[in-house]
Amino acid sequence: MDPDVIVAIDVPQVGDDRHKSWAKVVTFVDVSRSTGWAFEGDFIATGGIQDVAAGSVIVVYGQKGSRANPTPHAAVYRAHPDGTVSLEGEAKGRAWARTLRDTVQRLLEDDGQEPLTALEWQPDLMRYSDAALEEELHRRSSA
């Protein structure tokens, strides 16, 4: 059984729907690269709910502007045990990956503490209705 706490987060969408976009849960940074290939990990969908481990570092990439001349935009987020995300850095332009590389590396190194187990994490469940909690319990038991 995996001891990591999995949380449902709303992955922000960066950029414009007309252009490509992606998000990745980063597990390693190759500091010898200065492009998006420096960020290693699993891709997840943008603009919707995704299940990730609490404490995950997420890089989200998108493009804004005209179809003929889009401008890259990227952001780095940290997933928290309460299901929220915090913006840790942003960049735009062709050097976006190198601009964010050190921030992502620092966030991964700061995560040196042991991950929270389900027993250690005590969410504030009082803000949810009984019906919402029952529905979530049913959803998880049928999975």
QUIBEL-V233290 format. One line per field, one symbol per residue. phi: phi as a letter, one per 40 degrees, with the letter a starting at -180 (. if undefined). burial: I if it has 9 or more other ideal C-beta (glycine too) atoms within 8 Angstrom, else O. Layout:
# QUIBEL-V233290
phi = ???
burial = ???
This chain:
# QUIBEL-V233290
phi = .cccccbcbcccbbgbdcbcaaaaccbabcccbbbccccbiccbccgacbcbcdgcbbbbbabbhcccacbcbaabbbcbdcgcbbcbiaaagccdccccdcccdccccccccccccccccbcccccbcdccccccccccccc
burial = OOOIIIIOIOIIIIIIOOIOIIIIIIOOIOOOOOOOOIIOIOOIOIOOOIOIIIIIIIIIIIIIOOOOOIIIIIIIIIIIIOOOIOOIIIIIOOOIIOIIIOIIIOIIOOOOOOIIIOOOIOOOOOOOOOOOIOOOOOOOOOO
